[in-house]
Amino acid sequence: MNRQGETSRRRTPVSSPEGFVTLLALFVFWLFITASFSVTNIVLGLAMSLIVTLMIRRIFDIRLPKDITLVFLVMRFPFFLIRLAWDVLRANINLAYILLRPRLEIDPTIVSFKSELRGDFRKTILADSITVTPGTLTLDVKGDELLVHCLTPSHRKGLLQNRHCERMVLRLFKQGGHT
């Protein structure tokens, strides 16, 4: 009972829209990585997703930004992941070509660039997108600055001039007028 003598309904970590989105995202991720739609796998995936959602919400008190909604996860994020997977595939082929050539064009450097993204969650998505792309590795994020290791001059150019990964994340969140 609260101060006014009314019974307040306590929301469980999964009953909130935010908790449901987390549960759904984890379950879809489970199905994606297991690639099995058997009844056992679905039940196990739901159970594991529920446990992780409860841990995230209660133990760590980690919450997604308010603009991460079910619509976001269903309508925009899958397209981002497909585009990122395509870019990773292209980068793998490019890196294999660079490494298999007799004359290596490898010139490793560490570059720093300032991101237009606002919020830690968005910067984390950007840093992870850079890191999963072969030839680049995010070393540190401090404020708006990202410190990235680039294997070749073409990776450095793509990061600093083209800003492809950053534009993808800007479009994902429709931030800064980039739609």
C-alpha positions in Angstrom: 0.0 0.0 0.0 1.2 3.5 -0.8 0.8 6.6 1.4 -2.7 7.3 0.2 -3.8 3.9 1.3 -4.1 2.6 -2.3 -2.6 -0.7 -3.4 0.0 0.0 -6.0 0.6 -2.6 -8.7 4.3 -3.4 -8.8 5.5 -3.9 -12.4 7.8 -6.9 -13.0 10.8 -6.4 -15.2 9.1 -8.1 -18.1 5.6 -6.5 -17.7 6.9 -3.0 -18.8 7.1 -2.3 -22.5 10.9 -1.9 -22.1 11.1 -5.4 -20.5 9.0 -7.0 -23.2 11.2 -5.4 -25.9 14.3 -6.8 -24.2 12.8 -10.2 -23.8 11.7 -10.3 -27.5 15.1 -9.1 -28.7 16.9 -11.7 -26.7 14.5 -14.4 -27.9 14.9 -13.4 -31.6 18.7 -13.4 -31.1 18.5 -16.9 -29.5 16.5 -18.2 -32.5 19.0 -16.6 -34.9 22.1 -18.1 -33.3 20.7 -21.5 -32.7 18.9 -21.7 -36.1 16.5 -24.3 -34.7 12.7 -24.0 -34.4 12.1 -27.2 -32.4 9.7 -27.0 -29.5 12.5 -27.7 -27.0 14.7 -24.9 -28.5 11.8 -22.4 -28.4 10.9 -23.2 -24.8 14.6 -23.1 -23.8 15.1 -19.9 -25.7 12.1 -18.2 -24.0 13.3 -19.4 -20.6 16.9 -18.2 -21.1 15.6 -14.9 -22.5 13.4 -14.4 -19.5 16.2 -15.1 -17.1 18.6 -12.7 -18.8 15.9 -10.0 -19.0 15.3 -10.4 -15.2 19.0 -10.2 -14.5 19.5 -7.2 -16.7 16.6 -5.3 -15.1 16.9 -6.3 -11.5 20.6 -7.0 -10.8 22.3 -4.6 -13.2 19.5 -2.1 -13.5 20.4 -1.6 -17.2 17.6 0.0 -19.3 17.4 0.6 -23.0 16.9 4.2 -24.2 13.3 5.3 -24.5 13.4 5.3 -28.3 14.2 1.6 -28.5 10.7 0.3 -29.0 9.1 -2.8 -30.4 8.5 -0.9 -33.7 12.3 0.0 -33.7 13.3 -3.6 -33.2 10.9 -5.1 -35.7 11.0 -2.4 -38.4 14.4 -0.7 -38.4 17.0 -2.8 -36.6 16.7 -5.9 -38.8 17.5 -3.8 -41.9 20.5 -2.3 -40.1 21.7 -5.8 -39.2 21.3 -7.0 -42.8 23.2 -4.0 -44.1 25.9 -4.5 -41.5 26.2 -8.2 -42.4 26.6 -7.2 -46.1 29.3 -4.7 -45.2 31.1 -7.3 -43.0 31.0 -9.8 -45.9 32.4 -7.2 -48.4 35.1 -6.2 -45.9 36.1 -9.9 -45.4 36.5 -10.4 -49.2 38.4 -7.1 -49.4 40.7 -8.1 -46.6 41.3 -11.5 -48.0 42.2 -9.9 -51.3 44.6 -7.5 -49.6 46.3 -10.3 -47.6 46.6 -12.7 -50.5 48.2 -10.2 -52.9 52.0 -10.5 -53.3 52.4 -6.8 -52.4 50.7 -6.1 -49.1 49.1 -2.7 -48.7 49.0 -3.0 -45.0 49.8 0.2 -43.2 48.4 -0.1 -39.6 47.5 3.2 -37.9 45.4 4.3 -35.0 43.1 7.2 -35.8 40.8 9.3 -33.7 37.6 10.8 -35.0 34.7 12.7 -33.5 31.3 11.2 -33.8 28.0 13.1 -34.4 26.1 10.5 -32.4 24.4 11.4 -29.1 24.1 9.0 -26.3 26.2 6.1 -25.0 23.9 3.4 -26.6 24.3 4.9 -30.1 28.1 5.2 -29.7 28.3 1.6 -28.5 26.4 0.5 -31.6 28.8 2.5 -33.7 31.9 1.1 -31.9 30.6 -2.5 -32.2 29.8 -2.0 -35.9 33.3 -0.7 -36.6 34.8 -3.6 -34.6 32.9 -6.4 -36.3 34.0 -5.0 -39.7 37.3 -6.7 -40.7 40.3 -4.4 -40.9 39.1 -2.0 -38.2 38.9 -2.2 -34.4 37.5 0.3 -31.9 40.0 0.7 -29.1 38.4 3.3 -27.0 35.4 5.7 -26.8 35.7 8.8 -24.7 32.9 11.4 -25.0 32.5 12.0 -28.7 35.9 10.7 -29.7 36.5 7.1 -31.0 40.0 5.7 -31.2 40.1 3.1 -34.0 42.9 0.8 -35.3 42.8 0.7 -39.1 44.8 -2.0 -41.0 45.1 -0.3 -44.4 44.7 3.2 -45.9 41.4 2.2 -47.5 40.0 1.3 -44.0 41.2 4.7 -42.7 39.6 6.5 -45.6 36.3 4.7 -45.1 36.3 5.6 -41.5 37.4 9.2 -41.6 36.1 10.4 -45.0 33.2 8.2 -46.0 32.0 7.6 -42.3 29.9 4.8 -43.6 29.3 3.0 -40.2 28.4 6.3 -38.6 25.9 7.2 -41.3 24.3 3.8 -40.9 23.9 4.3 -37.2 22.6 7.8 -37.8 20.0 6.5 -40.2 19.1 3.7 -37.8 18.2 6.2 -35.1 17.1 8.9 -37.6 19.3 11.3 -35.7 20.7 14.7 -36.7 18.5 15.1 -39.8 20.0 12.1 -41.5 17.1 10.0 -42.7 
